[in-house]
Amino acid sequence: GLLMTYRAIRTFTKGDLRAAFGNTREIIQFESWLGLPFEDNLQRWLLDHPALIKLLNHYYVWFHFPAAIALLVWLYLRHNDRYRSFRNLMTFVTFVALAIHLAFPLAPPRMMAGFVDTMRKFGPSIYPQNTLDGAANQIAAMPSLHFGWALIAAIAVISVLNTRWRWLSLIHPTLMTLSIIATANHWWIDAFAAGVIIAAAIGASRVISRWIGDRHWSWTRLRF
């Protein structure tokens, strides 16, 4: 269902480049107002280290879907009582993200002057040169599902396991943040937006669970 929704949004926003670039200019102004370090500063530093750039390029490609699938399989097989909660959380966050992609198309940094498309320069290149071609929606930068799914994975590991080594799972969203910025596929605010959606979903789930009280059984199939 989410895949069908994604493809539908891709069709609706395919030619909405004017709005996407207009929104991008507003995001740049907003980040500057916040005083955030501009993304191109980090990318310029990383471009002096081609081996690191290539590593982050591959991390962006190979640790998005595979890590999410591995998480769900691990939860289903080893911690089945927690599987449904995190599956629902990932589904909800993805659906909200797709709705925002439709309402607020946003061009990534790599489409703007002053940035380098590192995946096209160093490989592997997964997006066609023409923004309107291909199955991927290239003007859906906010929120970043790459970061969102990585953060959900870390939250799941930390909440499910008891070992102190569980905190190493935070390396995944950290490296994913570096990769989405280094590859110029996302703005800082895109990762922040994903984090806000996740925090709001978890908070709302807990509030509703407490409000239901004795009828908790009716919420267990929906809670995150």
N, C-alpha and C positions, 0 to 999 in steps of 0.2 A: 504493500500500500504506500509506503514511504517512497519507494522507487518510482511508482506511478505519479505520485505528487511532485517529486523532483522533476520528472520529465515534463509534466504539465507546466510547472513554473518556468522551466527552461524555454518552453514554447512561448509563454506569455511575455517573458522579459528579454527574449532574444535580440530584439532590435532597440531596446531601451537604453542605448549607450549615452545619449545626452543626459538623461536623469542620473545614470551611474556616475558619470564624470562630474556632474554638478554636485552630487552627494559627496564625492571624494574631496572636492575642494572645500566643502564645509567641514569634513572630518579633519583635514589638514589644519584648518584654522582653529578648530576646537582643540586638537592636540597641542598646537602651539600655545593657545591660551592657557592650557593646563600646565604648560612647561615641561611636557614629556620630551625626553631625548628623541630627536627625529630619527626615523628608521634608516635613512640613508647613511647616517653616521656609523651605525653598527655595521651596515652592509659594506661600507667602504673599508672598515677595519678588517672584516672577514675576507674581502677580496684579495687582501695581501697574503692570505693563507689558503691557496687553492685546494689543498688536501682537506681542510676543514669544511670548506664550502661544498665540496663533492660529498663528504660524509653527511652533511645536513640535507643536501639534495636527496640523497638516497633515503635518509630517515623520513623525510616528508612523504616520499612515495611508498615505502615498504613498511612503515610502522603505523599507518593509519587504519586501514581496513583489517590487515592481519592481526594487529594487536587487539582491536575491538572484538573480532571474531574469537580470538584465543581467550579473551576474558570471559565471554559469554559461555563458551564451551567448558572452560574451567569451572565456572560457577555452577553450570548445569550438572556437571559430573561429580564435582567434589563438594559443593556447598549449595545443594539444590534449594534449600530453604531460603537462600538469599538471591537466587537467580532471578525470580520474578520481579523483585523490587528494582534491581539494577537494569534489567531488561526494560521495564516500564520507564525508568528514569531516562535511559538512553533514547527510547522511542519518543518520549514527550519532548525532550530537549531538541531532538532532531526535527520534530514536527514544528515546534516554535521557530526554530532557525529557518526552516523552509518558508514559513509565513513571512518572516522578516525579509528574507531574500526577495520575496515577491513585492512587498510593500516598500522596501528600501534597497534597490539595486545599488551596488557599490563596486567600483573598479579597484583592483588591487594595486599596490605600489608599482609592480613591474610594468604596468601600462602607463605610468607617469614619467615625465622627464626627470632625469637625475637618478634613476634606478636602473639596475641591471637585472635582466631575467636570467638568473644564474642557471636555471635548469636548461634553458635553451643554449647557454654558452658552454656549460660544463657537462650537461647531461645528468640523469636521463630526462629528456623533454617529453612531457605527457600531454601538453596542451597544443592544439594547432595554432599556427601563427595568426590566422584570421579568427578574431574573437567570436564571430558569429557561427563558426564551424564547430563540429565535434559535438559529443554528447554532454560534455561538462559545461556547467553554467559558470562562465568566467567573470561574471559581474555579481558574484554572490559572496563577497568578502566578509560581510558582517551578518551574524557572528561566525567565528571560526570553529567549524565542527572538528577540524584537526585538533585544535586545542581542547575543545569541549569533550570529545571522546577520550582524549588522553587524560584529562582531569578526572573524568568519571572512573576510568580504569584505576587510577591511583587511589581515589576515594574508596573504591570497592576493595582493593587489596588491603588498605589500611584498616578498614572497618571489619573485614572478615577474619584476617589473621591476627594472631596474638604475639608473634615473634617480633623482636626489635628490628629485624631485617625488613619488615614490611615497609618501613619508611624509605627504603631504596626505590620504591615505586614512584616516588616524587621525581626521580630522574627523568621518567618518561614525559610528563607534561613540561618539564624544564627544557629538555632537548627539543620537544615539539615547538615550544615557544621560539627558541632560537632558530629552528628550521623555517617556521612560517615567516619570520622577519628576514632571515638571511636570504631566502629565496625570493623575497619581495612579493609573496603571495597574500600577505595580510598586514594590516596596521595593528599597532599596539591595542587600540580600542576594540578591535575585533575579538581578541582573546579575552579582554575584560568583559565584553558583552556576553560571551559564552559563559564565563564564570558567574556573572550575575544571574543568568537564566538558571543555571544549575543550583545556585544557592537558593533562589526563589522557589524552585520546584521542591527541593528538599524541605525548606521551611514550611511551605504550604502543606506538604504531605504530613508533617508532624502536627501542625495546628489542626488539620482536619481529623487526623487520627485521634487526637485528644478530645476534640469536640464530639466525635461520634461516641466515644466512651464505651458503654456496654454493647453497642452495636458494632464493635470493632471487627467482628467476623465479616460484616458486609463490606468492609473497606480493604480487607487483606488482599483481595485480588487486584486492587488498583493502586495501593500505596507504593511509594518509592523507597 
